[in-house]
Amino acid sequence: MSEAQKTAALRSRLSAAAAHHRRGQLAQAEVQYRQILEEHPDCFDAMYLLALCANDRGAPHEALACLGEAVLVDPKRADVWFMRGNIAFGLERFEESADSYARAIALKPDFAEALNNHSAALRALKRPHQALASAERALGVDPNYAKAYNNRGLIHLDGYRIAAAAEDFRRALSLQPNFAEALHNLGTALMQQRSFALARDAFLRLAALAPGFPYVRSNLLRAKLGCCDWEGIAGLTAAVVSAVERGEHADVPMSFLNICGSAAAQLRCARSYTSARYPPPAVPETLQAVRHPQRAEPSNCVSVGLAPGQARPIRLAYLSGDFGEHAISYLLAGVFERHDRSRFETIALSWDRVGEGAMRRRLEGAFSQFIDITALGDAEVRQMMRDMGVDIAVDLTGHTLGQRTGIFAGRAAPIQVNYLGLPATMGAGYMDYLIADEFLVPRDQGENYAEQIVWLPCFQPNDDRRAQIRQGSRAEHGLPQDAFIFGSFNATNKLSPGCFDVWMRLLNRVPGSLLWILADDESTRANLRSEAAHRGIDPERLRFAGRAPYAEYLARLARIDLFLDSIPFNGGTTSSDALCVGVPVLTCAGQSFSARMSGSLLTYLGLPELITTSLEQYEAAALRLALDRPCLRELEQRLHAARRGHLFFDTDHYRKCLEAAYEIMYSRSAAGLSPASFAVSHPNELRKTS
């Protein structure tokens, strides 16, 4: 047979195999491709088609291996490098993906799709400047490339350039009006801008266009709650809760806290979300052995203040994207500063909020090491933490905006702790402990949390170096001096029609009273005025405050007579702030962590009379306090007295209890014991139990 005949026969066999492939007969096609390769080991087309077949039957690792062989035979096929990049990206092998796209671009510099996908891979690798440059190259090649605008918008969103992100998503939609992902991203950007009504409109469009888009109903619900548009809210809430109860990926954990106070349902939501977005690796990564507390420091490591041969402190890493002007920082700054450096080496692993105000500068000096990991990928951070010998890793962000849960999913440290950022379970088996207290998580409720529970005397720290409250008059805030002021400075997405009904009845029954609400979006204010009027209340009796610097915000809080907590998602830091400035907080405690935060603070302060357990009790208590001024003044006096001596305001006492908890966690781990729930009732708990 001549060479021409052999070539024709090979072409015929490839064509027959490809026909099976096109008809979806993947097994037959694969057999034929492999038979061809047995006879013609360097047949590029058979390698390439076999890779396509493997990918089509859901075997991307096999497909990637086939493409690896194919590019060795012919390394000058840009389309093959591009496909290799796509498959590697789907496997989250982002370095390999970025390299493959780069090779495709080197062979074909005007390959817009490869440029855009290269940008996406670089974004996944936390290389925003390079990612942006590649996206802009793609748009230089094709100025009408909707996907490249969407991708560039995501890079802007990562960098908190929200207006630029929203503009890119709008450009993408102008070019491709039915681009569901861009519509979702636009809604997300508008939520971050606090343009809740516009976000609602974007998610309404998305729900009509792609009703099966991930989290579309919950995002619409979140936007409607943000702008207090309560039309149809009951049905939408019921649909999302029911979907979560069925185990569907229907909501994100933090958002779900606004609509459901069931700890069991919150656990289902968190587990569903974590398994979908942040699963542990299929093949566990190697983690060096846990070090014993008494082990001497190796000679090739350095710990400040240790003599040669001295047992080193426990290495404690706090991870957060909120080291700056954020509630978490205001609560914890004093604890960070006071950590016992003879027992703990503290490390801050921070992303975002670079250079954000005096609080950021204060925090940068509060740790043994302060490291910005914004530009590092999750795997890089994990390896860095292992190389540093981190013993305990504390996640201060949880499932909140900007989360880096992927760092923990691959087990960055022997002990991993969920603390303060997310007032709920993370639903992840790789998170070992949750810091709480016995009011927040009663002893018989541990089954509703994926973590083991650490019960401190109170879950929440307080920084006794809080900004001094500037004294001022109500007139400065446009409030009458003699009116009774109900206040609620919790976020508007925590408000609900049922709770608002109670507040309007209170205004009706307390003559001359006003309700002061934190709402800086005009559409939100308009909706609340309309809701008040619908309930027969003059909208002028609602007063609104915008966002303000922390000291000014505290000064506002101090002008309130009675702080009304939100239900089912209580105030956390907001309730603490009100109590710290001497304002009584009335709460309605539910079942879950997030529904019991204010009750926890009030229990620790010895003010249980401010805790109710139903809306009826809540309304009756608020009315009684508003009409009985001597009783309210007595509560205020008890709060002011507590500020001078109660442990709630003693940062150092809290720090010592928290350190005792860390030492117990570490001792269990070093002894080879699994994580287990325990309580710390006073700072010497480790010595008492050892």
N, C-alpha and C positions, 0 to 999 in steps of 0.2 A: 504493500500500500504506500502510495506517495505521501510526501509531507502535506500536500494540499488536501489529499483524501483524509489523512489523519486529523487535520485541523477541522475539516468539515464534519467528520464523525464526532469529534469532541463538541463542536458547536451544537450538533443535533442532540447529543446527550444532555448538554446544559439546558437547551431549550425545553426538552421534555421534563427535566427536573423542575425548571422554573414554572412550567405549566401546572404541575402539581402544587407548587408553592402558591401560585396565584389563586388556585381553587381552594386554598386553605388546607390542603392535604400535606401537612407539614412533616409527618413521619415519613411518608413516601419520598418527599423531596429531600429530606435530610439523608436518607439512606443512599439516594442516588448521588448527592453531592459528595458524600464520603467515599463512595465507590470510585468516583472520578479522581478524588485526591489520592487514593491508594495507587492509582496508575499514573497520575500526573501530580506529584507532590507540590510542584511550583505553580499550579494553575490558579492564578490570581482570582479569576471570576468565580471559581468554585469556592474559594476561601471567603470571598466577599458575600456571595449568595448564602453560604452556610451560616455566616454571621447574621445576616438578615433573618434567616429561618430561626436560628436560636433565639434571637431577640423577640421575634413574633410569637414564639411559644413560651415566652416568659423566662428565658434563661440568659439574662444580660451578662453574667460572668463568662459564660461560654462564648457569647457573641464578642465580648471584648478580647478574649484570648484569640479567637479566629481573626479579628481585625489586626491584632498584634502581629500575627504571622503574615497577613496580607500586606501590611506596610513595609515589612522586611523584603517582600518580593518586589513591590513597586512603591517606593516612598514618596512618589511625586503626584499622588492622587489627592487633591485637596478635599474632594467629597468624602473620601474614606477617612481622612483625619477628622473631618467635621462630624461624621457619624460616630467615630470613636469618642470624640469629645462629648457628644450627646449622651451616649450610653454611660460613660464614666460619670457625667454629671448626675444622671438618674440614680447612680449607685452612691452618690455623695463622695466620690473620689475626686475632689475638686482640683487638687494639684495636677492629677493626670488629665483631667478634663481641660484645664486651662492650657496645659502644654500641647494637647492635641489641637485645640483651636488655634493656638499660636502657630503651629506648623501649617495648618490649613491657610492661615492668613499670609504666611511667608510665601506660600506657593501661589496665592491668589489675593493680592492686597486689597482688591475691591470687593471681597466676599462679605457683603453686609451682614448676612445671617451669622457667619462665623465671628465677625467683630462683635455683634450684639451678644451672642452666647458666651464669647470670651469675657465680655464685661460681666455677665451674670456669674460666671465661675469666679472671677476676681472679687466680686462683691461677696460671694459665699466665703471666700478666703480672707475677708476683712481687709481688703486692699482698695479702699474707696477711691483714692486718687487715680490709680491705674484703671479701675473699673469705669470711672467717669470718662477718662480719656478714650477708652475703647468704645464706649457707647457713643461718644461724640464723633468718633471716626466713622462709626456705622451710619450716623445721621448725615455726615459729610458725603458718604457714598450715595445714600438714599434719603433725601430730606422728607420723604413721605412715608417713612417706615414707622408704623404705629407701635410695633413691639419695642423698637429702640427708645421711643419717647416714654413708654411705660417703664422700661428698664431703667432709664435715666431718672425717672421720677422716684423709683424705689431707692436709688442711691441717694438722692436728695432727702428722701424720707428718713433713711438711716442716719443722716447727718443733721436731722432736725431742721432742715431748710424746707419748712412745710409749704410755704407759699410757692416756691419753685417746683416742689413736687406736685402740688395740685395743678399748676399750670401745665406741666408735662402730661399728667393724666388727662387733662382736658384736650390737649393737642392730639393725644392718641385717640380719644373718642371722636374728635372732629374728623379724623381720617378713617376711623373704623367704628361707627356708632354702636355696633353690637358687640364691642370688645368687653366681655364680661369681667375679665381680670382687671382691666383698667378702671372700670366702673367701681368695682370693689375697692381698689386702691384709692380712688378719688374719695369715696366715702370715708375710708380710714384716715386720709389726710385731713379731711374736713372735721372729723371727730377730734383730731389732735389740735386743730385750730380752734376748737370749741365752737365751731359753726354747726351746731347740732341740727338746725332745721334744714340746712343745705345737705348735710350728711344723710338725714332722713330721706330727702328727695332722691339722693343718689341710690340709696339702698332700696327704696320703693321701685325705682327703675330696674335695678338688678333683680329684684324678686319677680318682676313681670317678665324680664328677659330670660333669666336663668334660675327658675325656682329651686333647682337642685344644687346651686352653687354653695360651697361650704360656708356654714355659719350665716347664711343670708338672713334668716329670720331673726336670729339673735342679734345680729348687727343692726337690723332695722329696729328691733326692740330697744337696743341700747341708745340709738340715736333719738328715738321718740322719748325715752325717759330723760335723756339729756336736755331736751328742749321742753319737757313737761307737756308734750302732746299726748294726751291720755286717751284719745279716740281709738277704740278697738284694742286697748292695751290689755284688757283682761283675757280676751281670746288669744292674743298673740303670746302672752305670758303662759297661759295654760298649754298652748301647743309646744312651746320650747321646753317647759318642764316635763311634759309627757314624753317628748322625744328623748330627753336625757334619761328619764326613768326606764325607757326601752333600751338604753345602752347606745343610742345613736350619738354621733359626733355633732351635737346640736348647739353647743355653747362653749365659750371659754370660761375657765374657772372664776376669774375675778368678776366678770360680767354677771355670771350666774348668781353670785352672792346678793345682787340687787333684787332678785325676783324670787329667791327660794331660800328659806331659813332652815331647811332640813339638812342636818349634818350627813345623813346617809345619802341623800340625793347629791349633795356637794361632792362626796367621795366618788360617786359614780361618774359625775361630770369630770372631775379631775383625772380619774383613771382613764376615761375615754380620750380625753385631750392629750394626756401624757403618752399614752400608747400610740396615738396617731402622729404626734409632733416630735416627741422626745423619747423614743424607746431606747432601752439599753442596747449596746451593740450585740449583733448576733453571735459574734465570737468575743467573749470578754477580753478586755485588754489586760496585760500583765500589770499588777500593782505590787510594788515592793512590800516586804513584810512590815507589819506594824511594829514600831519601836517600843520598847519597854520604858516606862517613865524614869527608871533609874539608870538607863544606859548612858555611858559617858559619850560625850561628843566626839565623833571621829576626828582624827588629826587634820583631815583635809577640808573640814568645814569650819566656819567662823560664826560664833554667837557672841554678840556684844556683852561684855561684863562677866564672862565665864573664865575661871582659872583652868589651866590644863587638867584634864581628867574629871572636871566637875560635870555632874549630870546636867544636860541642857534643858532649858525651858520647853514646855509644850509649844509647838509651832501652830499658831492659830491664824487662819486666813479668813477674812471677811470679804465677800464678793458682792459688789453692788454697782448699779448704774446710777445711783442716787446720792453719791457723795458730793453734796453741794446744797443748794437752796431747796431742800426737800424735807418732808416731815420725818423721814427715817433718820436723817442726819441731826435734826434738832433734838430728837429723842436720845440718840446714842452718843453724841459727841463727848459728853462727860465720862461715859463708860470707857470709851476708847482711850481717853487721856489718862484714866486712872488704872488701867490694867497693870497688874503686878509684874514688872519686867523681870523679876527674879524667877517667876514661875511660868510666864507666857512671853513668847516672842510673837508680836502681832504684825500681821501683814495685811494691807489693804490692796485688793485687786479691783481696780476701778475702770469703768468705761463710761464715756460721755461726761457731760457737765464740766469739761476742762475749764479752769479759770473762772468758775461760777461763784463770785462773791467772797465775802469774808468767811463764811462757813467752810467753803472749799479750802481756803488757806489754813484755817484752823485744823481741819481734818488731815491735811497733808503733813502737819507736824505732830499728829497724835499717834502715829504708828511707828513701829521699828522700821518698816519699809512701806512705802506708798508707790504702787506700780500701776501705770496706765496700760490696760490691756485692750484698749479700743481697737487697735489695728491687728490684734492677734486672733486667729481662729480658735475654735473651741478645743480642738486636738492639741494645738500649740500650748494653750493655757494649761490643759491637763498635764502635759508632759513637764512643763515648767514647774507646776506645783509638786509633782513627784520628785523632780530633781532637787527642789528646795526642801524636800522632806516635810511637807505640810502634814500635820497630824489630824487636825480638825478643820474642815471647810464649812463655813457658815454662809448660807444663801440668804441675803437680805432683800432679794428682789422677788423670788418665787415666780409665779405665773402673772407677772404684771408687765407693763409697758417696758420694752427694752430688755426682756429677760434673756439670760444666757444659760438656760437649763441644760443645754447640750454639754456644757462643761461637766456637770454632775452626772449626766447619764452614762458617761464612760468611766465613772468612779475616779474622781480626781484626788481623793484622800481616803484614808481608812475609815474616817468618821465624817458623815455629811449631815448638816443640820438645817432645817427649815425654820427661819426666825424672822418674825416681825413684818416683813414686806408683804406677804400674802397671809391674811387672817383666816386661813383654812388649810386643809391638807393639800399637798401637792399630788397625791395619788400616785406616787412613784416608789417602787420598791428600793431604789437606790438612795432615797433620803431616809436616814436612820432615825432622826429625832425631830420632834416639834416642841418648841418652847411654849409653854402655856401656864395656866394655874388651875386650881381645882374648881373655881367658879366657871371659867371658860370651858373647860373640858372635864366634867365630873368623872369620877373614877369608873363609873359603869358605862361610859360612853366611848372608851378607847377604841372599840371595834369600828367606829365611824371615821377613823383616821388611819392612813397608810403607815404613818410614822409611829414610833414609840413616843410616849408622852413624857416630857420633863415638866413636873409641876413645881414652879417657883412660888414664893409667897404672892407675887403679882407678876403677870406676864410682861408688863410694859415698864421700861425705864423712864426716868425723867432727868433731864439735865438741869442741875441746880444753878447753872450759869445762864439760864434763860435771859433773853433781852429784858431790860428793865421796862416795865409798862409805863408808857407816857401817859400821864394824867391829862384828861381832857374832858370837855363837856359834851353832852348829847347834842347840843346845838351845832357843834362842828360837823356832826354827821346828819344834820337835818332832822333830828328827832326832838319831839317836845320833852321838856324836862320832867313833867309830872305824869306822863303816860306810863302804863305798865307795858314793858317790852318783852314779848316772847321772841326768842331768837332761834334760828337754825342755820348754822354755817356749814352744814354738811353739803357735799356735792349734790347738784340737782338730780343726778341720775339715781340717787338714793331715795328720792321722794316718791310717794305713791298716792293714788286717789284716796285710799282708805285713811291714811294718816292725815292727808290734807283736809278731809272731812272733819276730823277731830279738831284740827287747828282752827278751822273756820267756825265751828261751834263754840270754841273757846273765845274767839273774838266777839262773837255774838253775845256771850254771857258775861264777859268782863268789859264793862263800859270804858270807852276811851283807850282800850288796849290796841297795840300794834304788833305786827309780825314782821321781823327783820330777817331777810333771806339772802344768802349768797347766790347771786345770779348776775353774771356780767354780759350775757348774750341777750340782745333786745327781744328776739323772738321768744326766748324762754320767759322773760318778764311779761311779755304780752299774753302768753298762754296762761301764766299764773294769775294775772289780773282777770282774764276772762273766766278762769275757773272760780275765782273768788266771787265775781259778779253772779255767776251761775248759781252759787250757793247763798245768794242774798247778802253778800258782804261788799261794802264799798271798796273798790280796788285801791283807793288811796290809803287804806289801812294796811296795805302791804308796802313795806319799804325794802329797797334792794341795795346790796353792797357789791362792789366789784372786787377783784383781787387786789391785794396790796402787799407791800413789804411786811415781813413778819412782825416787827415791832408795832406797826400801825394796825395790823390785823388783831394783835393781842389787845391793843387799846380799844378797838371796837368791841371785842368780846366783853370787856370789862363794863361796858355800858348796858349790857343785857340784864334783865331781872331773872328770867328763867330760861335755860337752854332746853329746847325740846329735841330729843334724840330722834333719829330716823329709824324706820322699821321696814324690813327685817335686817337691813345692813346698818348696824350701829355706827356711831362715830368712834374712832380710835384715837388718833392724835388730836382731833378736834375736840372731843370730849375732855381729854386730858388738859388741853389748853384752857378750856373754859373753867375747869376745876382749879387749875393753877392760878387763874386770875380772880378766883373767889366767886365764880358764878355757879349756882346749883344746876346740875344736869339731871333731868328727868328722863328715864329710859323705860323701854318695854323689852324685857329679856326674852329671847326665843330659845331654840334648841342648840344652835351651832355656834362655833367659835365667833364668827362675824356678827352673830345676833346677841352676843353676851359680853362684848368688849366693855361697854360703858358700865354694865353691872359688875364686871370684875373690878374696875377702878373704884366704884362706889362701895363695894364690899370691903376692899382693902382699907378704904378711908373710914370705914365705920358709919356709912350713911345708907343703910339698907332701905330706909323709908322712901328713897328716891328710885327704887327698883320696882317696877310693876311687871305683870306677866300676861296682860291682855289689854287690848285697846280700851276696853271699858274702864279698867283700873287706871290706865294711863290718863284718860280724859278726866276722870274724877279727881285724881291726884293733882293734875295741873290746875284744875279749877279751884281746888281747895287752897293750893299754895298762892294762886293769884289773888284770891279774895281774903286770905289770912296773912297779911303782911308781917305781923309779929313772928309767925311760924317760919316764914321765908327768911326773915332777918336772922332768926336763930340758926338756921342752916348756914347762912352766909358767915356768921360769926364762927361756927364750928370749922368751916373751911379755912378761914383766915388763921384760926388758931393752929390748925393742922399744918399750915405752911411753915410754922415756926418750929415744929418738932416731930411731925409724923414721918415714918419711914418711907412713905410714898414719895416724899420730896428729898430723900437721902440717896443721892447717886452712888455714894461709896458703898452703902449697905447693899444696894441692888447689885453693884459690880461684884462684890464678894460672893453673893449667892450665885450669880451667873458663873463665876470662876469655879465655884465648888461643883456646879453641874458639869462644866467641861472636864474637870478632873475625874469625876465619877465615870463619865463616858469613856475617857481615856484609859482609866484603870481597868474597866471591863474589857475594852478592846485588847489591851496589852496582856490580859489574862486569858485571852482566847475565847471570851464569852460574847455571845450575840447581843446586839442592842436590846435593852429591856426598859420598860417604863420605870421611873423612880421619882421621888419627891425630894426637894431641898427646902427645908423649913427655916434654916438659918445658915450663915456663912461658914460655920465650922462643920457642915454636914459630912464632908469626906472624912475628917478626923473621927467624927462620932461613929461612922459606920465601918471604919476600917479596923 
